[in-house]
Amino acid sequence: MAMLRPLLCSTLLLAGAATQAQTPDAALASIRAETLLQHIKVLASDEFEGRAPGSTGETLTVNYLTEQFRKLGLRPGNPNGSWVQAVPMRGQQPVPSFRYTVAGKNVSLNFPDDYVAHSTTPGNQARVASSDIVFVGYGVQAPEYGWDDYKGLDVRGKTLLMLINDPAIPDPAHPEQLDPAMFKGKAMTYYGRWTYKYEIAAKLGAAAAIIIHETKPAAYPWDVVRSGGVGEHFSLQRKGADPDAPSVPGWIQLERARELLAAAGYDFDQLKQQALRKDFRPVVLKAKAEFRIENRSRSLQSHNVVGMIEGSDPKLKHEYVIYSAHWDHLGIDTRLPGSRSEQIYHGALDNASGTAALLALAQAYQALPADQAPKRSILFLATTAEERGLLGAKYYAAHPLVPLRQTVANINIDGINAWGKTAQIENVTSGHSSIDDLLAKYAAAQGRSMTSDARPELGSFYRADQLEFARAGVPVLYTKARSGFLDRPDSYAHEVVNHYVAHDYHQTSDIVRNDWDFSGGVQDIGLLFQVGLEIAGGTTPAWRDGSEFKAAGARRLR
């Protein structure tokens, strides 16, 4: 396309001359805490039933977001004239059984207290019978680190038992720290994500892959795994086997894993220590697994919701900045004790708050005077099924509503700061693209600093929708404000964040709170607005050397 030639031929450096020259005061003033709270109260209400895909909660959510986009004066974001992008999915409510045979004994585990598992195959029944159990350490093949936990072992049809996260390799010079040359040290790489572990298991032909949950390295308790495992599971509709997971993916509680290994004659702690070595070889246990899974299956159309503001420049309006936030959460579990309200996973911060921020950003852009209107077009994308494996974003990246080569950036919001103003903004995507420079610039204008991820061990980059855009080669931004709270002791950040993760994250207690302080959230949304506005004004982000997504960025522009 001729209009894209300047973009394709440029070196993709920041073009400061194209930036917005005026301060968008009226737009920033439109971002208000009370408006955010109003949206969150609706989206996280009992009526919306936890916003599960394919539920009454989805219908209410999609209708609410469509109506809000319409009220704000946005245009439908789907080129077909609608406000939604249909995302075809398969839903399966599993009733699994798992037993293993070792040393002549049959041991049955209890779902979901001891393990969770589901099936990825179509149909109402799935079975893995008499499958050899193999301990594969961290289950990682990382040639750039000279690492292979499989060592050529044929694992087809086998059940893989694997550790959570990346291999935690001590630094030879400072054994109390992690080696920064191996798996990014303290930071998590994609190899540490459960999605990778299932993907490599599927690639190698395993029948099942079971991850051993440990609360400390996971940074969340078994209850989070449990709550995610008992509900309906979703996958994108496709023909043939799921390339992202084996027939049976699952998790096992740590003590049950210890017992299994002990019955097979192994000590968990010793095996875990051995798995920290490059010369670790997979251990074929003298044990066999059997899974039987009964499914209530259905096909459904879930929906991404999308609104658009068309750019003001005749040429640049054909290029896009995408703001995204997932609207979904975990729904309702009527098996839980208590009242109906106590059975609902309200998802107030995760991610009614991010969805409210998306609406606030749309309102801010609409509040701009005509002479400050964005030159590029802005897409506001509320995705489905993020909690089920980034499915809405994954589908969009594979079936974009506007060409990816014309999509210059994605700014994703997953939860906003509800605990007050901070002296800094954490850039979870730091080091990957030149968007870093813009974030630092506008943070400084707020009297704040930009820092890297304060909790890199959580692997936040790989746990939210911006990952799917990065994989498709689109430069991304994802921020957090969970450190450096003003007028608070240093311990405050960990207290509020740790409390949320331990008690509210993916729990029914993630509800609207009377003690929330969205002053910091408002500040953060304003920061994302100004970064996006400069990009929409003509600045073109570029991937940095060393980012694992730079090659995808080059492919995107071909």
C-alpha positions in Angstrom: 0.0 0.0 0.0 1.5 3.3 -1.1 0.3 5.2 2.0 2.4 2.8 4.2 5.7 3.3 2.3 7.1 5.9 4.7 6.4 3.7 7.6 7.9 0.6 6.0 11.0 2.3 4.7 11.8 4.3 7.9 14.1 3.1 10.5 11.2 3.3 13.0 12.9 5.7 15.3 10.9 8.1 17.4 9.8 11.0 15.3 9.6 13.8 17.8 8.6 16.4 15.2 5.3 14.7 14.8 4.3 14.8 18.4 1.4 16.8 19.9 2.6 20.2 20.9 -0.1 21.3 23.3 -1.0 20.0 26.7 -4.4 18.2 26.6 -5.6 19.7 29.9 -9.4 19.3 29.2 -8.9 15.6 28.1 -6.8 14.8 31.2 -9.4 16.5 33.5 -12.1 14.2 32.1 -10.4 11.2 33.7 -12.2 11.1 37.1 -12.1 8.6 40.0 -15.8 8.8 40.5 -16.5 7.8 36.9 -14.1 4.9 37.1 -15.9 3.7 40.3 -19.3 4.0 38.7 -18.3 1.7 35.8 -16.6 -0.8 38.2 -19.7 -1.0 40.4 -21.7 -1.9 37.3 -19.3 -4.4 35.8 -18.5 -6.1 39.2 -22.1 -6.2 40.4 -23.9 -9.4 41.3 -26.1 -8.8 38.3 -23.2 -9.3 35.9 -22.4 -12.7 37.6 -18.6 -12.5 37.2 -18.6 -11.8 33.5 -17.8 -15.3 32.3 -17.6 -15.8 28.5 -20.8 -17.3 27.0 -22.9 -16.4 30.0 -25.7 -13.9 30.9 -22.8 -11.9 32.4 -21.2 -11.7 28.9 -24.4 -10.5 27.3 -24.8 -7.7 29.9 -21.2 -6.7 29.7 -21.1 -6.5 25.9 -24.3 -4.5 25.9 -23.0 -2.2 28.6 -19.7 -1.5 26.8 -21.4 -1.1 23.4 -23.8 1.5 24.9 -20.9 3.3 26.6 -18.9 3.5 23.4 -22.0 4.8 21.6 -22.7 7.4 24.3 -19.1 8.6 24.0 -19.5 9.2 20.3 -17.2 6.4 19.1 -17.7 4.6 15.8 -18.2 0.8 15.6 -14.7 -0.7 15.4 -15.5 -3.7 13.2 -15.3 -2.8 9.5 -18.6 -4.7 9.1 -20.2 -1.8 11.0 -20.7 -3.7 14.3 -19.4 -3.1 17.8 -18.2 -6.6 18.3 -15.8 -9.2 16.9 -17.2 -12.7 17.2 -14.7 -15.1 18.8 -15.7 -18.8 18.2 -14.9 -20.9 21.2 -15.5 -24.3 22.7 -16.5 -24.5 26.3 -16.0 -27.6 28.4 -17.1 -28.2 32.0 -14.8 -31.0 33.2 -15.6 -33.7 35.8 -12.2 -35.4 36.0 -10.8 -38.4 37.8 -7.0 -39.0 38.2 -5.4 -42.0 39.7 -1.9 -43.4 39.5 -0.4 -46.8 40.1 2.9 -47.2 41.8 4.6 -50.1 43.7 1.5 -52.2 43.2 -0.8 -49.6 44.8 -3.6 -47.6 43.2 -3.9 -44.0 44.5 -6.9 -41.8 43.6 -6.6 -38.0 44.0 -9.5 -35.7 44.9 -10.6 -33.0 42.5 -10.1 -30.0 43.0 -8.4 -30.2 46.4 -5.5 -32.4 45.2 -5.3 -31.6 41.5 -7.2 -29.9 38.7 -7.3 -31.1 35.1 -9.3 -30.8 32.0 -9.3 -32.0 28.4 -8.5 -30.2 25.2 -10.0 -32.7 22.8 -13.5 -32.3 21.4 -16.3 -34.4 22.7 -17.8 -35.3 26.0 -15.2 -37.9 27.1 -11.4 -38.0 27.3 -9.2 -40.8 28.6 -5.5 -41.3 29.2 -4.8 -44.9 30.2 -1.7 -46.6 31.6 0.5 -43.6 30.8 4.1 -43.7 32.1 4.8 -40.8 34.4 8.0 -38.9 33.7 9.5 -36.1 35.8 10.9 -33.6 33.4 12.3 -31.0 35.7 11.1 -27.6 34.5 10.0 -29.0 31.2 12.1 -26.5 29.2 13.9 -26.6 25.9 15.9 -23.3 25.6 18.7 -23.6 23.1 19.9 -20.0 23.8 20.7 -21.1 27.3 22.0 -24.5 26.3 19.1 -26.0 28.2 17.1 -29.2 27.4 15.1 -31.0 30.1 14.1 -33.7 27.7 17.5 -34.9 26.3 15.8 -36.6 23.4 13.5 -38.8 25.4 10.5 -39.9 23.5 7.6 -38.7 25.7 4.8 -39.5 23.2 1.8 -40.8 25.1 3.4 -40.2 28.5 2.3 -38.0 31.5 4.8 -35.3 32.2 5.3 -34.1 35.8 7.0 -30.7 35.8 8.1 -27.9 38.1 6.6 -24.4 38.1 8.5 -21.3 36.7 11.9 -21.0 35.1 14.9 -23.0 36.4 16.1 -20.9 39.4 19.9 -21.0 38.7 22.1 -19.5 41.5 24.6 -16.9 40.5 28.1 -18.5 40.8 29.5 -15.2 42.2 26.6 -14.6 44.5 24.8 -17.9 45.4 22.1 -16.1 47.3 21.0 -14.4 44.1 19.9 -15.8 40.7 22.2 -15.9 37.7 21.2 -13.0 35.4 22.8 -14.8 32.5 20.3 -17.7 32.9 16.6 -17.2 32.2 16.9 -13.5 33.1 17.8 -14.1 36.7 15.0 -13.0 39.0 12.7 -12.1 36.1 10.5 -14.8 34.6 10.9 -15.7 30.9 8.2 -17.2 28.8 9.7 -20.6 29.5 8.4 -20.2 33.1 4.8 -19.7 32.1 2.4 -22.6 32.3 1.3 -21.9 28.8 4.8 -22.7 27.5 5.0 -25.9 29.5 1.7 -27.1 28.0 2.8 -26.0 24.5 6.1 -27.9 24.6 4.3 -31.0 26.0 1.9 -30.9 23.1 4.7 -30.4 20.6 6.6 -33.4 21.9 3.4 -35.6 21.8 2.8 -36.0 25.5 -0.7 -37.2 26.6 -0.8 -35.2 29.8 1.2 -32.5 31.5 0.8 -31.8 35.2 2.5 -28.8 36.8 3.5 -29.1 40.5 2.1 -26.0 42.2 4.3 -24.2 44.8 2.9 -21.1 46.5 6.1 -19.2 46.9 7.5 -19.3 43.4 3.9 -19.1 41.9 3.2 -16.0 44.1 -0.3 -17.2 44.6 -1.9 -20.0 46.7 -3.5 -23.2 45.6 -6.9 -21.6 46.0 -6.2 -19.6 42.8 -5.4 -22.8 40.9 -8.5 -24.4 42.4 -10.8 -21.6 41.5 -9.5 -21.6 37.9 -9.8 -25.3 37.6 -13.4 -25.9 38.7 -15.1 -23.7 36.2 -15.8 -24.1 32.5 -12.7 -24.3 30.3 -12.5 -22.5 27.0 -10.4 -22.8 23.9 -10.6 -21.4 20.4 -12.5 -23.5 18.0 -10.1 -25.3 15.6 -9.8 -28.5 13.6 -7.6 -31.2 14.9 -5.5 -31.3 18.1 -4.9 -28.3 20.2 -1.3 -27.1 19.5 -1.2 -25.2 22.8 -1.7 -28.1 25.2 -1.7 -31.9 25.4 -4.9 -33.9 25.7 -4.9 -33.4 29.5 -3.3 -30.4 31.0 -3.4 -29.9 34.8 -1.9 -29.0 38.1 -1.1 -31.0 41.2 -0.9 -29.8 44.8 2.7 -29.9 46.2 2.1 -32.4 49.0 0.3 -34.8 46.6 3.3 -34.5 44.2 5.7 -35.3 47.1 3.7 -38.4 48.0 3.6 -39.6 44.4 7.4 -39.2 44.0 8.1 -40.8 47.4 6.0 -43.8 46.5 8.1 -44.1 43.4 11.3 -44.0 45.5 12.3 -40.4 44.9 12.6 -37.3 47.1 11.0 -34.2 45.7 13.6 -31.8 47.1 16.5 -33.8 45.7 14.9 -34.0 42.3 14.2 -30.3 42.3 17.8 -29.6 43.1 19.0 -31.9 40.3 16.6 -30.1 37.9 18.7 -26.9 38.3 21.6 -28.5 36.4 22.0 -28.4 32.6 22.9 -32.1 32.7 19.6 -33.1 34.3 18.0 -36.0 32.5 14.3 -36.8 32.7 13.3 -39.4 35.3 10.9 -42.2 34.1 9.0 -43.1 37.3 7.9 -46.7 37.8 4.4 -45.3 37.9 1.5 -45.0 35.5 -1.3 -42.4 35.3 -4.9 -42.7 34.3 -7.2 -39.8 33.6 -10.9 -40.0 32.8 -12.7 -36.7 32.1 -16.4 -36.3 31.5 -17.2 -33.0 29.8 -20.3 -31.0 29.3 -19.3 -29.4 26.0 -20.7 -26.6 24.0 -19.8 -24.4 21.1 -20.3 -20.7 21.6 -19.6 -17.3 20.1 -18.0 -15.0 22.6 -17.2 -11.4 21.7 -14.5 -8.8 21.7 -16.0 -5.3 21.9 -14.4 -2.6 19.8 -15.0 1.1 19.2 -13.0 3.5 17.1 -12.0 7.1 16.8 -11.0 7.9 13.3 -7.7 9.8 12.8 -7.7 13.4 11.6 -4.9 13.0 9.0 -5.9 11.8 5.6 -2.9 9.4 5.4 -2.2 8.6 9.0 -5.8 7.7 9.8 -5.1 4.4 8.1 -2.7 3.5 10.9 -3.9 2.5 14.3 -3.1 2.7 18.1 -4.9 0.0 20.0 -5.8 0.4 23.7 -7.0 -2.9 25.1 -8.4 -4.3 28.4 -10.1 -7.6 29.0 -13.7 -7.5 30.2 -14.1 -11.1 31.3 -13.6 -12.8 34.7 -14.3 -16.2 36.2 -18.1 -16.2 36.5 -20.1 -17.9 39.3 -19.6 -21.2 41.1 -22.8 -22.3 42.7 -21.0 -25.1 44.5 -19.3 -22.6 46.8 -20.9 -22.2 50.2 -22.7 -19.0 51.2 -25.1 -16.6 49.5 -25.3 -16.1 45.8 -23.1 -13.0 46.0 -20.5 -15.1 47.8 -20.4 -17.5 44.9 -19.6 -14.8 42.3 -16.1 -14.0 41.1 -16.8 -10.3 40.8 -13.4 -9.4 39.3 -13.6 -5.7 40.5 -9.9 -4.9 40.1 -9.3 -7.8 37.6 -10.5 -6.5 35.3 -13.5 -4.3 35.7 -11.1 -1.6 36.7 -9.1 -1.9 33.5 -12.2 -2.0 31.4 -13.3 1.2 33.2 -10.0 2.7 32.4 -10.5 1.8 28.7 -13.8 3.8 28.8 -12.0 6.7 30.5 -9.4 6.8 27.8 -12.1 6.9 25.1 -13.7 9.8 26.9 -10.4 11.6 27.2 -9.8 11.4 23.5 -13.3 12.6 22.8 -12.6 15.6 25.0 -9.7 16.8 22.9 -10.2 20.0 21.0 -10.2 19.7 17.2 -6.7 21.0 16.8 -5.3 18.3 19.1 -7.3 15.4 17.6 -5.2 12.3 17.0 -3.8 12.0 13.5 -3.8 8.2 13.6 -7.0 6.2 14.4 -7.6 4.8 17.9 -9.1 1.4 18.5 -10.5 0.6 21.9 -10.6 -3.2 22.3 -12.3 -4.9 25.2 -11.2 -8.6 24.9 -12.9 -11.7 26.0 -11.5 -14.8 27.7 -8.2 -13.4 28.9 -8.6 -15.4 32.0 -8.8 -18.5 29.9 -5.5 -18.1 28.2 -5.6 -14.7 26.5 -8.0 -16.1 24.0 -9.7 -12.9 22.8 -6.4 -11.2 22.2 -5.0 -14.4 20.6 -8.0 -14.5 18.2 -7.7 -10.8 17.4 -4.0 -11.2 16.6 -4.8 -14.0 14.2 -7.9 -12.2 12.7 -7.2 -8.5 13.1 -9.9 -6.0 12.3 -7.3 -3.6 10.9 -4.1 -4.9 9.3 -1.3 -5.6 11.8 1.2 -3.9 9.6 -0.8 -0.7 10.0 -1.1 -1.2 13.8 1.8 0.8 15.3 1.3 0.1 19.0 -0.8 -1.7 21.7 -1.3 -0.2 25.1 -2.9 -2.8 27.5 -4.5 -2.2 30.8 -5.1 -5.1 33.3 -6.0 -3.7 36.7 -5.5 -0.2 37.9 -3.9 1.2 41.0 -6.5 1.5 43.8 -4.2 2.4 46.6 -3.1 6.0 46.0 -0.5 8.0 44.1 3.0 6.6 43.5 6.3 8.3 42.8 7.0 6.0 39.9 5.4 3.9 37.2 6.6 0.4 36.6 7.1 -0.5 32.9 6.5 -4.2 32.7 7.5 -4.1 29.0 10.7 -2.1 29.7 13.6 -2.7 27.4 11.5 -4.0 24.5 10.6 -1.0 22.5 11.1 2.8 22.1 7.8 3.3 23.8 9.9 3.3 27.0 11.2 6.8 26.0 7.7 8.1 25.8 6.6 6.7 29.1 9.7 8.1 30.8 9.0 11.5 29.2 5.5 11.8 30.3 6.1 10.3 33.7 8.7 13.0 34.3 6.2 15.6 33.3 4.0 14.2 36.2 7.0 14.5 38.5 7.4 10.7 38.5 10.1 8.3 37.4 9.8 5.3 35.2 11.2 2.0 36.6 11.4 -1.5 35.4 9.0 -4.2 36.8 9.3 -4.3 40.6 8.2 -7.9 40.7 9.7 -9.5 37.5 9.5 -13.0 39.1 5.7 -12.8 38.4 6.2 -12.8 34.7 3.6 -10.2 34.2 4.6 -9.5 30.6 3.5 -13.1 29.7 0.3 -13.0 31.7 -1.8 -10.3 29.9 -3.1 -9.6 26.5 -0.2 -7.4 25.3 1.7 -10.7 24.9 -0.4 -11.7 21.9 0.2 -8.3 20.2 3.9 -8.6 20.9 4.0 -12.1 19.4 2.4 -10.6 16.3 5.1 -8.0 16.1 3.2 -4.9 17.4 5.2 -2.8 19.9 3.4 -2.9 23.3 3.1 -1.1 26.6 1.9 -2.6 29.9 2.4 -0.7 33.2 1.9 -1.3 36.9 1.9 1.0 39.9 2.6 -1.2 42.9 5.7 0.5 44.4 6.8 3.9 45.7 3.5 5.0 47.2 3.6 8.6 48.4 3.3 9.4 52.1 3.4 5.7 52.9 6.1 3.5 54.5 8.3 1.4 52.2 6.5 -1.7 53.4 3.1 -0.4 52.3 3.5 -1.5 48.6 4.2 -5.1 49.5 1.4 -5.1 52.1 -1.3 -4.0 49.7 -0.1 -6.0 46.7 0.6 -9.1 48.7 -2.7 -8.9 50.5 -4.5 -8.6 47.2 -2.7 -11.6 45.6 -3.0 -13.8 48.6 -6.6 -13.1 49.5 -8.5 -11.5 46.5 -6.8 -12.3 43.2 -9.1 -14.7 41.4 -11.2 -15.1 44.5 -14.9 -14.1 45.1 -13.5 -11.4 47.4 -12.3 -9.2 44.5 -15.1 -6.8 45.1 -15.6 -3.0 45.3 -14.0 -1.6 48.4 -14.9 1.5 50.4 -11.2 2.3 51.1 -10.0 2.5 47.5 -8.1 5.5 46.4 -8.1 5.9 42.7 -6.0 9.1 42.7 -3.0 7.1 41.5 -5.1 5.2 39.0 -6.3 8.4 37.5 -2.7 9.6 37.2 -1.7 6.3 35.5 -4.5 6.5 33.0 -3.5 10.0 32.1 0.0 8.8 31.5 -1.2 6.1 29.2 -3.4 8.7 27.4 -0.4 11.0 26.8 1.8 8.2 25.5 -0.9 7.0 23.2 -1.7 10.5 22.0 1.9 11.1 21.0 2.0 7.8 19.1 -1.3 8.7 17.5 0.2 12.1 16.5 2.8 10.4 14.3 5.6 9.0 16.5 6.3 5.4 15.4 7.6 3.0 18.0 10.3 0.5 17.2 11.4 -2.7 18.7 14.8 -2.6 20.5 17.7 -4.8 19.7 17.7 -7.8 22.1 13.9 -8.1 22.3 12.7 -11.5 21.5 9.8 -9.9 19.6 11.9 -7.8 17.2 12.0 -10.5 14.5 8.2 -10.7 14.7 8.1 -6.9 14.3 10.2 -7.2 11.1 7.8 -9.9 9.7 4.8 -7.7 10.5 6.1 -5.0 8.2 6.9 -7.2 5.2 
